[in-house]
Amino acid sequence: MSAAAPRSPEELFDGYPDSLAICRRVEHVVSALGEVSVAVTKSQVSFRRRKAFAFVWRPGQYLSSAVPAVLSISLRHEIASDRFKEIAHPAKTVWMHHLELRAVCEVDDQVCGWLTDAYETAR
């Protein structure tokens, strides 16, 4: 029998305060944009409008990593930036941008702009 999925970001990031703080900062940013729903699964916290557009997860849950959190941002176009650890193109109209975050302050104006773009296109 598998364990129940966490019901909150606090449960998902239990024991990882830096990861939770980063997640809460992202939540604050996207909630200021308008109506956003938050879903928590066994592996991530997702933020959605009509479609999911941003995801926060802890890489150490699956890989050997000291990075507290990864923010994955879904956009309809690719953004060229050295800040992204990886950019995937899983579907014709989806570009997934994976950004390693080591501190809350890294959710800066540039990241907020990317989240705003993602929010706007998630209708």
N, C-alpha and C positions, 0 to 999 in steps of 0.2 A: 504494500500500500504506500502511495507517495504522500509526502507531507503536504499539508494545506498551503496554498499560496498565501503570501503575506497580505494583510488587509490595508496596510499603510506604508508610506515611505519609511516611517520609524521602524516598522517590523522588518522591511527589506534590508535596511542599512543598520540593523541592530549591531552594535559593537564597532561601527565605522562612522564616528561623528563627522569626519571631514567629508565623507561621501554624502551623508545626510545634509550637511550644510550647503554643499554644492547643489544638490537636488532642490532644496528649499529656495535657493537663490534663483535657479531656473524657473521654478514654479512662480515665484514672485514676479519675475520679468514677464512671463507669458500670460499670467492672470491680469496684469495691467493692460494687456492688449485688447481684452474683451472676454467673452464667455469661453471658457476652456474646461474640458473635463479631464480628470486625472484617473488613470487606471494603473493598478499595481499588479504585476505578475510575479512569478517566482524569480524572474531575472531582471526586471526593469520597471521603471516608472515611465508611463507614456502620457503625453499631453496631446489632446486632440481638439479640433474644432469639428468639422464634419469628418475629416480624415486625421489620422495621427500625423504629427509633424515634428515632434521632438521626443527623444527618449534619453533617460539617464540610467546608466547601469555601472556596475562595479566590475572592472575586468578581472580583479583578483578572485572573483567567484568561479572563474573558468580557466584562467591562465595565471602563470606566475608573474605578478605585476604589483608594483608598489603605488601605482596611479590610483588615487581615490575614486575617480569617476570618469566615465566617458559620456560625452553628450553627442548623440547622433541626431543630425538635423536632416530632414527630408525636404528636398527642393525639386523643382522641375528643370533646373539647370545646374551645371557644375560651377562651383566657385573655386577659383585658383587661389590657394593660400598655403603657405608653408606651415601654418598652424594645424592643418588637418593631418592626422596620423594616416588616414586612409580615406579614399573616396571610392565608393562602389556605384555601379550603374545597373541595379537589379531589374529594372523595367524601362521601357521606352521613355516614359515621362517621369522617372524617379531617379534622382541622384542622392545617394546617402553619404553625408559628410560626417566623419568620425573625428571628434576633437577630444584629446586627452586633457583633463582638467586636474590640476594639482592643488588649487586653492580657489576659494570663493571669488577673489579679486580677478581671476581669469575670465569670469563671466562679465566682460567689459563692454564698452560701447559697440565694438565691432561684432562681438557675439550677439549682443542685443539686436543689432541690425539684421543679422542672419536669422535670428528667431522671429523677428517681425516679418521678414520676407516669407519665411516658412508658414507662419500663421496666416498671412494674407492669401497664400496659394492653397491652403487646406480647406477651402470652402466646398 
